Amino acid sequence: MIRQDVFAVEPWSLRETSLDLDLLAQSESVFALSNGHLGWRGSLDEGDPRGLPGSYLNGFHEVHPLPYAEAAYGQPEVGQTLVNVTNGKIVRLFVDDEPFDVRYGELRSHERILDFRTGLLTRTAEWVSPAGAAVRVRSGRLVSFTQRAIGAICYEVEPVSGPAHIAIQSVLIANEPMPEPDGDPRRAAVLDQPLVMEHQAKDDRSVVLVHRTRASRLCVAAAMDHIVDGPPGTLTDARLYEDGGMVTVAASLAPGQRLRLVKFVALSWSSQRLMPAMRDQVWAALSAARQTTWDGLLAEQRAFLGDFWDRADVQVEGDAEVQQAVRFGLFHVLQAGARGENRPIPAKGLTGTGYDGHTFWDAETFVLPLLTMTAPEAAASALRWRHATLPLAIERAGQLGLSGAAFPWRTITGRECSGYWPAGTAAFHINADVADAVIRYVDATGDEEFDRGPGFDLLVHTARLWRSLGHHDPAGRFHIDGVTGPDEYSALADDNLYTNLMAKQNLVAAADAAGRYPDRARELGVGVEEAASWRDAAEAMHIPFDEALGVHSQDERFTKHQVWDFAATRPDQYPLLLHAPYFDLYRKQVIKQADLVLAMYLRGRAFSAEQKARNFEYYEALTVRDSSLSACAQAVIAAEVGHLNLAYDYLGEAALMDLRDLENDTRDGLHIASLAGAWIALVGGFGGMRIHHGNVSFAPRLPAGLTRLTFTVLLRGRRLRVEVTHDAARYVLAAGEPIEIMHHGDLVRVAEGAPQERPIPPVPQRPPPSQPPGRAPAPRRTAAGQPVTGLPGAAPVLGAPAGTGPGIAGQ
Amino acid sequence: MIRQDVFAVEPWSLRETSLDLDLLAQSESVFALSNGHLGWRGSLDEGDPRGLPGSYLNGFHEVHPLPYAEAAYGQPEVGQTLVNVTNGKIVRLFVDDEPFDVRYGELRSHERILDFRTGLLTRTAEWVSPAGAAVRVRSGRLVSFTQRAIGAICYEVEPVSGPAHIAIQSVLIANEPMPEPDGDPRRAAVLDQPLVMEHQAKDDRSVVLVHRTRASRLCVAAAMDHIVDGPPGTLTDARLYEDGGMVTVAASLAPGQRLRLVKFVALSWSSQRLMPAMRDQVWAALSAARQTTWDGLLAEQRAFLGDFWDRADVQVEGDAEVQQAVRFGLFHVLQAGARGENRPIPAKGLTGTGYDGHTFWDAETFVLPLLTMTAPEAAASALRWRHATLPLAIERAGQLGLSGAAFPWRTITGRECSGYWPAGTAAFHINADVADAVIRYVDATGDEEFDRGPGFDLLVHTARLWRSLGHHDPAGRFHIDGVTGPDEYSALADDNLYTNLMAKQNLVAAADAAGRYPDRARELGVGVEEAASWRDAAEAMHIPFDEALGVHSQDERFTKHQVWDFAATRPDQYPLLLHAPYFDLYRKQVIKQADLVLAMYLRGRAFSAEQKARNFEYYEALTVRDSSLSACAQAVIAAEVGHLNLAYDYLGEAALMDLRDLENDTRDGLHIASLAGAWIALVGGFGGMRIHHGNVSFAPRLPAGLTRLTFTVLLRGRRLRVEVTHDAARYVLAAGEPIEIMHHGDLVRVAEGAPQERPIPPVPQRPPPSQPPGRAPAPRRTAAGQPVTGLPGAAPVLGAPAGTGPGIAGQ
């Protein structure tokens, strides 16, 4: 957990004003910078002390054997893990020969600010060395959105108490020592010194290093160059050593004098290109960055982000904490996906090595909805990556005895890396999730080139999978047996409702696409009979419903199982997976994360309003939220069925997942899906937005704690802004052709310059549902520190005044 | 596979007359000697060439980490594996300085005979060295049933072509080099040089070695002593080297002269006792053996086996091959269990390291039925071992959140070693199998001391497990969800019928026992309410039945699943587990091994005759028998419902499992359960024997291929012989009080000296069931080589004439 007062509540930035070494690893995650290609954890400039060092290139990984106590057919044998690449972030400082280390001497002041509008991480510190020399240090750091190979640092130091000999040492180092690993020793072994040097060179102020991984044979090149600004007599030299190099700048400074170093770092990797090409590539990137200058990079960064916020910002009035958290989330989701360029979006983005740097269904189901509506080119890029892995997915399906494509549960390259098949291979829903993301993307953007190209391929191969995975019973119903749905506390179930509904959509969408693009259908050998068999299977899809209870069943047997003994479960026994065996979790009614509830969001038309309310109440009492993927879906459906304050609590949980370290693992990286989930909770929950066949509908309603919600979505080239208060919703078309939308079931036509306002109908009154004992979400609090009471108009939390921009960014 | 002509068909022995080096490892398994404490694979005396060296002490193991790609609560972390202990079998021969090695020179003749009545493995060979010196070698080897620490070898050599310098080298060696292992490297690592020397000593003709395992810290002591008989001038000396020692005997022999070495070997192990105690213990055992002499050991062995055959022999007339195989099986089952003395009976006995030397439910369900009726003290010993592991099983149940005891799926010490929980931890039926073995043992022996002691503890703690594992539904039915039954191609099913029926028996038996022994019940805290809750759960136990199909369902969902596509499965894709992922096997109707069919044998009263016939037909079409535990159960029910020739085919498969190497893994050790299963197929199938609450019933009927079946069973101190022909059955009470039995439903009273004969009623006629394509059992053949046609009176296979005893055994 991170206490509420660690970060100041500000609308456009994240600021810490003191340094807590116990939270160092967490702060490295929340202050991480990335553009989706290159990721730098928010380590202190000097590299020490550190939580978890981390410089990452999307897709750059090492492989290791996946161990099993007992062998079985079809088990993935090779694991993949994200590698900490050559570190170019380190800038060390020596004051009269004493190293600047916050653990020694006196840290008189400390501040770090991550600015969501400039993309700059700044730090200011005043430090007194053990010998009594005081200096002021200011640094700014960015990972460029516009020059994807580039990270840059501006580092300034000035003596404040008297003259001092100052040396700044800029480092580029590979194979830096890592904290002691735990877990499988063979996996840990490949991550110890993973890089083998192929080349190194220097001149008087620059260094280049080229390395290659031992087993996966990937090549990474890193280079750094510098601009030095110091008093006359400032000395610069460069040295190389094993696996690294450094540039040292030394000057004697009087108070009022500054030594300033701008450091440009370029990083690239390739599985194909050879050392000379890689070496030259990073030099080219570095030259471009130098030519741009630090101020130029800053300006580009501001412009890129300004454009993003124009189309993506969400304003949340009444809860400054959530306002900050939502922008923090949007910023990090953008960082995770902006410049991936046909690489995956990992569960942690490029902010840490949690989950080995793998990508899961998180990307398609939680992250892409946000990107599709705000940065569609990033969504397309992630889907193109999936498409690029289609040959591996087709191979995997064949290995499993299935047709079509079986996408991996977790992977870096597209090859299945899950070492526990009941929650890996059996979680076939990921294939329908990919299809769902394709359908949503095409629906929202109208991108026909994608639709008839990669989109078509993805829909057809996933539809084939479902047709071969399911079967008809003697009565003609179609069943999908023995699969695992989103809820990881259930597994290998017959007719998981989520899976069946998502597969149904997938089958129909593929058949429709085959009708839309007959030439492409011919190319993939999709005949009339095959498409008809998809429609038939979809039409006959079995949807489990428990007549006795009057609710849908998560799977054919779920509601028949014993209910978990929540009363006998102590608070310290959550998450349950650390305290109970899978066999017991699987055979009882206990839910890790929204499953049927997520289906009610993604496939809402399959349920009546009454069913949604009853289902939500039933499953709410069984859901323990031991996964960060749960709260946002619960928020959406809670809002839809009228439990607005509960939805608000879930919004808070999703949004604050990392700023409060709610799952105690933010040190390993951010929960990108949960951060995106905060947007889903706001837009899908309180905005009530749904898209279906190009039609967009809203059913906005605010909880008591919020006074106004404003968000913007991109819809087929249009920019639609939605402003919601307790009384009314206003639809503003900021750009584009007029559009027809639904507002609480009523058709509304919105044109540019002609905003439409509609009243919010009263919320249906229902008794509040209950959660398992102790598992209710933390209530959002009023300014007086009281939980939200449910009364509209409760006093909102007031945010602290926004800080001014840092000095370095203002240069 | 082993060709039919490799072993001569003889009623009381297994003989090979040529040496096929490709079958060396298989022959080491079938010629293995053991007394249940010490096991020696049937390696050639000279130790080279070899398939898999093997000397084992029951329970002596090393531990290693169990690896997992993904961690989970409750996973067993430590594996156990049987260790190849100090090898005392090796006797090397040098002829004029050339080593006797069958790969060099000329092997003029070779014969090995395992005699089931003497327990002696003899070998005769005539060999010409590369230099042209010819010798005759005769050796005899035994592992003593009466002196459990002792193995002994009598080795004789004589020159046949001219005088020769002969040296015999008797070796005792630890950490002998093993063939290259495959699989997990960490597991393999612990088996490379597993023993650390603690002590070694010698005098002029004896050697002692004491070693300890590195991780499990078990101490093993081995010693050898010799009696030499040679011409005047014969020289004897002893030497020690690292991890070993040897005694060399050298003599110059003229044709007609012999050099004879009798070697006594003693082996013991302990987890508690220290080196000096262990060293002295093997010396003591060795002294006793020397005092007994080779001939004395032989005589004891004969007497021990004579007694066994008197009460256990099964005579099968009409099929000499099955006759031999059944005695081979009885002999090896006796070897596996005779002197275990509160140690487990591993799946492979002590004949190899298959399954890491672990014990499974095989022991209780397949091996103990035979031992209970023929060697009840061995059955009691195996059950006492289970009882001794009760504290570990109680601990494991607690770890799993359950009451009572959860016995391990696979283990050496009683600690769970299964690294794949869906087919390990989830296979809770092993607990009911243990209870079933207790009930059967007490039923057959009337051993009240066991009943109120260990039996009571086992019944109560397993009943508690079932009560906590299951739950009632709103209608009051009792369900056991999410468990794995015997069929390993299904897993994590709700209400596995086998498990539910076996648990039901377990619950009732425990409640009955609590009534029988109120003092013991008080001691274990079993109150009236708890016992009543067991009876209630048993009474309310849900038994899945598919009304539409008119058959019982293997579990609640089984008959709803898609049927495996047998038509598309090629013959080379069996066993399916090597060619299909578990996820697909689990969710389809395909059965690895008898599950519901086994339930119809063990809990036959839960089914009507008509249900048995219908169920058998239904499940027969789905059962691929990829497990050696299947054929015998199918044989029993096939016989019961009237498919006698099919039962006969299954008998053949069970009996010949290892003599024909039907599963291509006899090299790793024998399938002790399948060998015991041949007895089950004969006695339970063609004898139709069942016991229930002390009442024994028979329903004998022979298949066309057999003319007579005679078997003897022990029943509460009585010895009852049953002789079956096609027309009649004769019941002979060889010893004991008069007994009432049932013969095909009619009460028969049998007294000593008053045999009763009853006619066999006609067999019900039913159309033959079908198996999955290509998975019908191999038909038993007539003497003319034709498959059995189903006509009674078909010409039987005639066995080859019995061989005479070997020379060495005759001394």
Interface residues (C-beta under 8 A of the other chain):
Chain A: L66 P67 Y68 A69 E70 A71 A72 Y73 G74 G79 G183 D184 Q399 L400 G401 S418 G419 Y420 W421 P422 T425 A426 H471 D473 P474 H479 D481 G482 V483 A491 L492 D494 A548 E556 R557 K560 H561 Q562 L577 L578 H579 A580 P581 Y582 F583 D584 Y586 R587 K588
Chain B: L66 P67 Y68 A69 E70 A71 A72 Y73 G74 G79 G183 D184 Q399 L400 G401 S418 G419 Y420 W421 P422 T425 A426 H471 D473 P474 H479 D481 G482 V483 A491 L492 D494 A548 E556 R557 K560 H561 Q562 L577 L578 H579 A580 P581 Y582 F583 D584 Y586 R587 K588
